[in-house]
Each structure stands twice: as structure tokens, then as C-alpha cells.
Amino acid sequence: MLIITCPYCGPRPEIEFSHGGEAHIARPLNPAALNADQWTDFLYLRTNTKGVHAERWRHLHGCARFFNALRDTTTDKILTTYRTGAPRPDLEGLTP
């Protein structure tokens, strides 16, 4: 079983968490000003990185908070987790 470290609660089993998609996505300031193609791009187009990817997670069966994680998509290993709003950690020193 995968153990995920919630930055608020500590290490917990993966069944307590819900994946929330890609992290650090710039939300449009005025969604009503977007045309249909721009809105579609915002809603559906995401990077599909092979390697280290920043993701949002929610500790659904714990504190219920969202947080971010850097996960290597080739190994499914979570390299680090960090609070929402914090900058993405530097990859130096993190090994996949």
C-alpha cells in the first residue's frame, strides 16, 4: 500500500486520499471573458508529464485539506508533499 504524507496530519495510507489533478494551474481572473476554445483549454488541457509531476491531493478521510505533491509518474513514488499555496519545491536533492 502507498503511504502518503499529509503535510497537516503526517503519513497515512493511500485509501484516505483523493487525487485532485494537476497542481499550480493559473485560474482565469474573469472566466466570462474567455471564448469557448479558451474555456475548453482551461478545463481539459493538462500536461501529461513523464517523470516528476506536481499534483493536488485531498486528505478526504482525515483533515479534509488540499495539498500538493511531487510524484514521479514512471515509478508512482511521491517524492515530497507540501501545503497548498507554498511554492513548488526544488527538485535538487529529491530522488525519484
MARTI-192045 format. One record per atom (N, C-alpha, C): residue in one letter; x, y, z. Coordinates in steps of 0.2 Angstrom, whole numbers, padded with zeros to 4 digits, always signed. Atoms other than C-alpha are relative to their C-alpha. Example, Ala and Ser with C-alpha at 12.3 -4.5 7.8 and 13.67 -1.06 7.14 Angstrom:
! residues 2
a+0004-0006+0000a+0062-0022+0039a+0004+0006+0000s-0004-0006-0001s+0068-0005+0036s-0004+0005+0003
! end
This chain:
! residues 96
m+0004-0006+0000m+0000+0000+0000m+0004+0006+0000l-0004-0007+0000l+0006+0018-0004l-0002+0004+0006i+0001-0005-0006i+0009+0029+0011i+0001+0007-0003i-0001-0007+0002i+0006+0047+0008i+0000+0004+0006t-0001-0004-0006t+0012+0060+0020t-0004+0007-0001c+0004-0007+0000c-0001+0074+0023c+0004+0005+0004p-0004-0005-0003p+0008+0090+0027p-0003+0002+0007y+0003-0002-0006y-0005+0093+0041y-0001-0006+0005c+0001+0006-0005c-0008+0075+0048c+0006-0005+0000g-0006+0005+0000g+0008+0065+0044g-0002-0006-0005p+0001+0006+0004p+0009+0048+0035p-0006-0003+0001r+0006+0004+0000r-0007+0039+0031r+0000-0004-0006p+0000+0005+0006p-0012+0025+0019p-0004+0004-0006e+0002-0003+0006e-0017+0030+0001e-0008+0000+0000i+0008+0000+0000i-0036+0025+0004i-0003+0006+0003e+0003-0006-0004e-0038+0041+0015e+0000+0006-0005f-0001-0006+0004f-0034+0052+0000f-0004+0000-0007s+0003-0001+0006s-0042+0058-0016s+0005+0004-0005h-0004-0004+0005h-0032+0064-0032h-0004+0006-0002g+0003-0006+0002g-0036+0081-0037g+0002+0003-0007g-0003-0002+0007g-0027+0083-0054g+0006+0004+0001e-0006-0003+0001e-0013+0094-0059e+0000+0006+0005a-0001-0005-0005a-0006+0107-0046a+0002+0006-0004h-0003-0006+0003h-0001+0125-0050h-0003+0003-0006i+0003-0002+0006i-0014+0129-0063i-0003+0007+0001a+0002-0007+0000a-0017+0148-0066a-0007+0000-0002r+0007+0000+0001r-0036+0150-0064r-0001+0007-0004p+0001-0007+0003p-0043+0164-0076p-0003+0005+0005l+0003-0005-0004l-0047+0180-0067l-0007+0002-0002n+0007-0002+0002n-0063+0183-0077n-0002-0005-0005p+0002+0005+0004p-0069+0167-0084p-0005+0002-0006a+0005-0003+0005a-0084+0176-0093a+0003+0003-0006a-0004-0003+0005a-0071+0184-0104a+0003-0005-0005l-0003+0005+0004l-0065+0168-0111l-0005-0002-0006n+0004+0003+0005n-0071+0161-0128n-0001-0007+0001a+0001+0007-0002a-0077+0143-0129a+0007-0004-0001d-0006+0004+0000d-0060+0137-0135d+0005+0001+0006q-0005-0002-0006q-0050+0146-0121q-0003-0004+0006w+0003+0003-0006w-0063+0139-0108w+0001-0007+0000t-0001+0007+0001t-0061+0122-0115t+0007-0002+0001d-0007+0001-0001d-0042+0123-0115d+0001+0000+0008f-0001+0000-0008f-0043+0128-0096f-0003-0006+0003l+0004+0005-0004l-0055+0115-0091l+0004-0007-0001y-0002+0007+0001y-0047+0100-0100y+0007-0001-0002l-0007+0001+0002l-0029+0103-0106l+0004+0000+0006r-0005+0001-0005r-0016+0097-0094r+0006-0003-0003t-0006+0004+0002t+0002+0092-0095t-0001-0007+0002n+0000+0007-0002n+0004+0074-0095n+0008-0003+0000t-0007+0001-0001t+0022+0073-0089t+0002-0007+0002k-0004+0006-0002k+0033+0058-0089k+0005+0002+0004g-0005-0002-0004g+0043+0060-0074g-0003+0003+0006v+0002-0004-0006v+0041+0072-0059v-0006+0004-0002h+0006-0004+0001h+0023+0080-0059h-0003+0003+0006a+0004-0003-0006a+0015+0092-0047a-0007-0001+0000e+0007+0002+0000e-0002+0086-0042e-0003+0003+0007r+0004-0002-0006r-0016+0091-0030r-0003-0006+0003w+0003+0005-0003w-0022+0079-0017w-0004+0003+0006r+0004-0002-0006r-0035+0080-0003r+0000-0006+0005h+0000+0005-0005h-0034+0071+0013h-0008-0001+0002l+0008+0000-0001l-0053+0066+0012l-0002-0003+0006h+0002+0004-0006h-0054+0054+0027h+0005+0002+0006g-0004-0003-0005g-0043+0065+0038g-0002+0007+0001c+0001-0007-0001c-0041+0084+0039c-0004+0003-0005a+0004-0002+0005a-0050+0086+0023a+0003+0006-0004r-0004-0006+0003r-0037+0099+0017r+0003-0003-0007f-0004+0001+0007f-0030+0100-0001f+0008+0001+0002f-0007-0001+0000f-0011+0099-0003f+0003-0002-0006n-0004+0002+0007n+0002+0097-0017n+0005-0005+0002a-0005+0005+0000a+0013+0083-0020a+0004+0000-0007l-0004+0001+0006l+0028+0080-0032l+0000-0008-0001r+0001+0007+0001r+0025+0062-0039r+0004-0002-0007d-0003+0002+0006d+0036+0053-0052d-0005-0005-0003t+0005+0004+0003t+0024+0046-0064t+0002-0007-0003t-0003+0007+0002t+0036+0032-0070t+0000-0005+0005t-0001+0005-0005t+0038+0024-0053t-0006+0001+0005d+0005-0001-0004d+0022+0031-0044d+0002+0002+0007k-0002-0002-0006k+0033+0037-0030k-0001+0007+0002i+0001-0007-0002i+0028+0053-0021i+0007+0002+0004l-0006-0002-0003l+0044+0062-0018l+0000+0005+0006t+0001-0005-0005t+0038+0076-0007t-0008+0002+0000t+0006-0003+0000t+0022+0084-0001t+0001+0007+0003y-0001-0006-0003y+0019+0102+0003y-0007+0004+0000r+0006-0003-0001r+0005+0114+0008r-0002+0004-0006t+0003-0004+0006t-0007+0122-0005t+0002+0008+0001g-0003-0007-0001g+0000+0140-0008g+0007+0001+0000a-0008+0000+0000a+0018+0135-0005a+0003+0000-0007p-0003+0001+0007p+0030+0136-0020p+0002-0007-0001r-0002+0007+0002r+0034+0120-0029r+0008-0001+0003p-0007+0001-0003p+0050+0113-0020p+0005-0001-0006d-0005+0001+0005d+0066+0112-0029d+0002-0007-0001l+0000+0007+0001l+0069+0095-0037l+0007-0002+0003e-0007+0002-0002e+0088+0095-0032e+0000-0003+0007g+0000+0003-0006g+0090+0083-0018g-0005-0005+0001l+0006+0005+0000l+0074+0073-0022l+0002-0005-0005t-0001+0006+0005t+0077+0056-0030t-0006-0003-0001p+0006+0003+0002p+0064+0048-0040p+0000-0008+0002
! end
